[in-house]
Each structure stands twice: as structure tokens, then as C-alpha cells.
Amino acid sequence: MEIPIKIKNLGGSADRHLMRAADQAEMIAGLQRAISYIILSLTEERLVERVTKKSQVQILSKAPERGSIIHEMIAEIAAHPNVYAAGAFTGIATSVVGNYITRFIDFVIKQSAGLLTDEQYEDSARKFQRQEPYFESLVEKVEPHIASVHAPINEEETIVLTIGDTNQIHFDIDTKEYTSASNWSEETVLLTGFVSRLNLLTGNGRIYTNEHRKVLSFSQVDAFRHTELSELLSWSLRQKDTNLPSEVEILARAVTSNTGRIKRLWIEGAKSIT
């Protein structure tokens, strides 16, 4: 199976068909690592810790068009037993599997770059329920590699990444700032809200906070996750599902981008609202 990939650099030196070789190498290597992690986690239904040259997923370069800064590549996925015979795609047509994988790559990269709305996240979460336990961990693993893809970008330049035939992702200076660093807040803050999604296997989830008036992704520190108080998160989700009062207070540490946008919360404590 092959999935076409195209990176189109626009603006600045790219308009003169020029690019720093170091930026080019970092961009391509970052994309190769990110997509390999995403595909392997989907086809093998687990979070992959390392991507090696012996992987069943290879990103192969194609010669760019003359007089352009367009890189064409192919994500080649080998049909091995772990993927088809014993995996999630047994008996499914190759074209359908290819479309499914392409949409998952699009989802993870956009989430890593801070490009998904809450509605888009929820829609994708319903489509990829089997992979949901690893969403947050996968996004954290992929994010620094997506940051590398931004290497050529400055105030004038942008990148259009095309995955498959139609899925386009636009990177610019804002997504570069979002992916380039993850800053942990030094102090914990007290927030109120309700849990809208929770995975009991990993402790990851989503919570709407009144203070931010939006849904944020969260993880739980081990010291909290294995206590009885963490059950309040499950309680909040159950209450919300039955349209009953569901608000809880959480003690959390925020992970933010360089521009101050919150990427995720790490919950360290919780209590009920009486």
C-alpha cells in the first residue's frame, strides 16, 4: 500500500526555489518520523516506542519537480501479519484501509499543531475509538517531529502538507510557535469544570473548564491517578452523560506553547463541589 505525501513551501526564499539544506533535511526527517509513528500506532494498535530502519513503514523520497520547492514522497506500508492477518484491518479493501490511515495521520498532525476545533476532535475520536487510549501520548511523541517540519518557516514562508490525494495541512509561523516548545507552569491552579471524555486505561481525557471556557486535553500524574480521588473524574463523566450536575474542582499544571496557548493539563488533585 502506498500513500502519497507532498510538502509545498511557499513565500520568502521558496519563491526563488531556494532553501537552506539544513532546514530541508530537518523538515523531511521530522515528517518521516512523525508519520512513521502515527501509522505504526494505528496498524499495530499500540504506541510504538521506536521507529527503526526495519520498520514495516518506510517513507520514500521522490525527485521534486524542476524549478520548484516541492517534495514528493510515498508512505509505503508493508502487508505483514501484524497489520492485516491479526490486526484491525482483516478483510477490508486496501483502498478503504488507505483512506482510514490517511485520515488518522491528518487527525494526529493537526492535533499536534493545535489546528483542530473541539468539534473536529470529537468527530475524529468517534472514528478512531480503538486508538483513543494512545491519543495524548501519541500527540506528545509526534509534536517535536512536527516542530522539525517547520524548520524552513519564517514570517514570510508557509508550508502546505498534502497527505493522500486531498488532505491538506497548512503550517505557518503560528503553528511553528505552537509546536516549537512545551512550557510547564511552575505552579498548580484550581479549575472547575466537567469531564467530557476519559480513558480508564491511560488516564487521559478531555475536560471543559469554566475558567478557559473551552475543552482541554488532560493527563493524570501517577501519584493522583492511583488514588480514590481520581474516581471523581469518572463520576463527572457519568453525571454529564445523564444530564446531572457534573462539575468538579481539579488541581492542575498547564503545559503551554510559546504563545501561551494551553496544550494540555496535568491533573494532580480533585475534589467534588458541594
N, C-alpha and C positions, 0 to 999 in steps of 0.2 A: 504494500500500500504506500502511496506517495501523496504528500500534502504540499502544494506549492506555497512558498513564502517569498515575499518581496519587501525590501526596505527601500523607500524612496526619500532621499534627502533633498530638502527644498530651502532656498534662501541663502544669503551670505555666500561663502566660497563655493557651496554646492552648485549655485547658478553658473559658476565659471568651471564646473566639472572638476573641482579640486577638493581634496580632503586630506587632513593630516593622517599619515599612515598609522600612527599610534591610536588615534581616535577610531579609525576604521577597524583596526584589529580588536580593540576593546568592545566596540559596538557588536561586531559579529560574534565574538566569543561569548559575550553576555547573553545574546539572543539564543545561541546554541545551547548554553547551559540551562537557561530558563525553560525553553520548550522541551528539552530532554527530560527535565524533572517533571514537568506537567504531564507529558504523555505517559511516562512510566508510572506515575502515581495513579493515573486513570486506568491504564490497561492491566496493571498488576494489582490494582485495588489496595495499595498500601503507600505510605510515604517513603519514598526512596531516599536513602541517606547519601549515596554517592552515585555519580554518573561516570562510567568508565568507557574506554575505547571498545570494550567488548559488549557494550550495551546493545540491546535489540532495537534501539532507536538511534539513528545517525542523521545528522544534518549535513547535507552535501551542497557545496557551493557550485553555482553555475556562472559562466562568464557574463559580465554585465554588458549591457548594450553599448555600442560605440558612442562616445561623446556624451556620457551621462553618468550620474552617480546613482545608479540603481543596482542593487544587489539582488540577484535571484538565487534562491536556494530551494532545496527539497527536504522535507522531513520524511525519511524513509523508515517505515516500521516493518520489521521482520515478522512474518507469521510463525510464531513459535508456540508451543503448547501452553505456556503460561498465559498467553493472550487470548487464544481462540478456543483451544480444546477444553481448558479448565477455567477460563476467565469469564468476564462479563458479557462477551460478545458471541458466544456459541450460537451458530445457526443464523446469524444476522448477515445480511448482504454487505459486501465490502464498502459500497458507496454510502450506505447508511452509517456504518461504523466510522468512516472517514468524516462525515458531516458531524457526527456526535463528538469526535475527538477535536475537530476544528472549533466547535462552539465552546468546548471546555477550555481550550487554550485561550480563546478570546476572553472568556469569563475571568480566568485567573490573572492574565496580564492586565486587564482593565482594573480588576480589584487591587492588584499590586501597585498600579499607577494612580489610584484614587479617582478613577473615571466612572465608577458605577453609581447610579442612583439607588435608593433603597428599594424601589420597585423592581429595577433590573436585577438587583441582588436576590430578592425573594423569588423572582421568576426563574433565575438560574438555579437557585438552591433546590427548587422543586424538580428540576430536570436532572440534577446530579446528586440525588439523595444518597446513593451508595458511597460517594466520595466525600460527603459532608463532614465526617469525622476528622478529615485532614485539611479542610479548607484553610483555617487560620494558619496552621503550621506550614502548609504548602505556600501560602502567600508570603509568609515571613522568609521562607527559604528562597523564593523566586525574586523577591524585591531587590536585593543588591545586584542581581544579574540584569534586571530591567534597568536599574540605575546605570549600569555599564553601557547599555544600548544608547543611552542619552549622551554619550561622550562627545559626539560632534556638535551638539546643540549649544547655541548661544542665543543672545537676544534676537538675532535675525533669522536663525535657522530652525526648521522643524523637521520631523520625520513622520512619514506615513508608512505604517507597517501593515501589510496585507497578508492575512492568514487564510489559506484556501483560496477560493475564487472571489469571494465578496467581502469577507470580514475585514474591515479597516479599523486601525487604531492610530490615533493622532497623538504624537508626543511633541511637547513644546517646553518652554522654559519653566512653566508652572509644574508640569509633571516631573521635570528634572529636579526641581526643588523638593517635590514631594517624595521622590524615591531616593534622593542622594543621602539622606540621613534619618535615623530614628532616635529621637531625643527622649530620654526617660525623665519625667518630672521628679524632682528631689523630694517632694512632699506628697502625701496622700490627700485626697479630697473626699468629702462626703457628698454623695449624689443620691437623688431619689428618682425612681422610675419603675418600669416593669420589663420583665424578660419576654422577648418575642420569639427567641429561638435558643435551644440548649441541647448540646450533645453530651450525654452522660458518659460516653466512652472517653472523651478527651477533656471535658470541662469547658470547651469553647462554646461561645454563643453570641447572641445579639441582645442589646438592651436599649430601650428608649429612655433617655434621661430628660427630666424636666428642665434641668439647667442648660443643656445644649439644644433642646427641642429637636432632637434627631436621634436616629438609631445608630448605635456604635457597636463595633465588634468587641468582644472581650475574651480573655482567658483568665484562669484562676491560678494563683500561686499554690504550690503543693501544700504549704502549711495551712491554707484555708480550705482547699478543695476536699481534704480528707477529714473535715470536721462536720459536726451536725449542722452548724450554721449554714454551710453551703447548700443544705436542703432547701433553704429559703428561695434559692433561685428556681428550683423545680416547682416549689409552691407558687411562686409568682407566675410562672408559665401556665400551670394548670388553672389558676384563678382567671387569668386572661382568656384562656380558651373557653371558659364557661361564663364570660362576661361578668365576673365578680370582681370586687376590689382586689387589685393585684400589686400595688406599689410596695417596694422595699427600699431600704436605705443600704447603699453599698459604700465601702471604703475602698477607693481605687487609686491607682497610679496611672497617669496617662502617658502614652507614647505618641509623640507628635513629630511632624515634619519640620523642616527649617522655616516654613512659613507659618507655623503654629497650628496647622490643621491636625486634629486628633486622628491617628491611625487606628488605635485600639486602646482598650483599657485592660489593666491587670488588676483583678479584684483580690483584695487582701482581707476583707471582712464584710459582714452583712448583718442587718437586724430588721425585724418587722416594724411596721409603722402602726402604732396603737392610737 
